[in-house]
Amino acid sequence: MSKSTPRGRKARSLLLAAALGVSFLGHAQSNYQPSQSNLEARKAFRDHGFGIFLHWGLYSTFAQGEWYMTVANINHAEYAKAAAGFYPSRFDADAWVKAIKASGAGYLTITSRHHDSFSLWDTKQSDYNMVRATPFRRDVLRELHDACRRHGLGFHIYYSLLDWSREDYYPLGRTGRGTGRTKHGQWSSYDAFMKAQLTELVRDYDADAIWLDGEWDHDQNPSFDWGFPALYSLIHQLKPSCLIGNNHHGTPHAGEDFQMFERDVPGANTAGLSGQAISKLPLETCQTMNGMWGYKIADQNYKSDTTLIRLLVSTAGRDANLLLNIGPEPSGALPALALDRLSKIGAWMQRYGATVRGVRAGLLPPQEWGVTTQRGKTLYLHILDWSSRLLSLPLTTPVKRVLSYDTQRPIRYQQSRDGLTLSFDQAPSTANAVDYIVQVELR
Ligand code: GLC
């Protein structure tokens, strides 16, 4: 590992702290031992394989994505006035949850409060929320929670660490510098606010997972201390099984229960946000359906269903969940293209879901032709890109039989000490355009 990686830097600062005999305040929930219920929740989380991310809040009303406030340097007091016009007449928690469930996803992750500071629930910590600041007056987080419980979907909650509106989010980070905050309040007040809000989310809204975001806002201020040990132990004390993930783009801090990757599968770094070492925790990759997280009216550039299904398969083959994002419209409707993708993924999942859900990465690492997943002694080869009748794999574990997953008909094979060679009647990529699945029964 190169010396300049975040992990290398962290290791060096830990060594330095130890050498100087100082206590390291860093980012760890010291001596964290996940409870039995937490370990079970991690397993259930991995078994889901697939979840849907929902970015929805006051920012949706501007239809310019969730970063609009800071990108356009909107004064926070002016921005807040939009709440008086936020009346999502088409919001229907059951409709959202049913569409998500039908896609084959096992959980959803909803932005309870994003960087703009607006809260989607009736928080006692601020009137700047869906119930008290909008004419809608409905607690949409409560409605979503109840719908998730009714339909058996996991309920995960995104929570922004950083804030572009509050004066007590001070020192300011590298974003939100142009939103008009001049009176600088105390960090201790902001910290107490976050803890009180997270208490509500975990205790009163029974979050199955908390998805934190924004640590990177202070990445130019390395001495900044977020106080994660106290935050994490608060969450775990309130609900030991609640999974904590933090989108800091690094290797996990102690006290976290899953590791996340933004816009890339684990191990890849095409978006410039990843490349961190992969931990032993459950993994999750989040990705957008179009280009933006929050609703952006000009962005109709949705990935095709084939691309999205292949992304799900590629993620599963790297032992990770896919958290696929939708930015609902200001009216509360899910965009028609998002609904279309959900139903097409759902149709595929009905037929092939068992090869990406409740599985782990297969014993072969990603190959040039695709990936493998595995349940017990059944190995699934997901052939995504191959155009020849013969396929050789470095698989030396003895094989009992090889079948086409679709037809359950045998595929001819030869196994030697070097590996396994399959011979198809027809090259697999033409046989199935999305994902040609081969079922290999191991001895
Ligand atoms: C980034 C963005 C944020 C978004 C998140 C989702 O952190 O800043 O807006 O919510 O990614 O992964």
Residues whose N, C-alpha, C, O or C-beta is under 5 A from the ligand:
A	BS01	GLC	E66 D213 E262 C286 W293
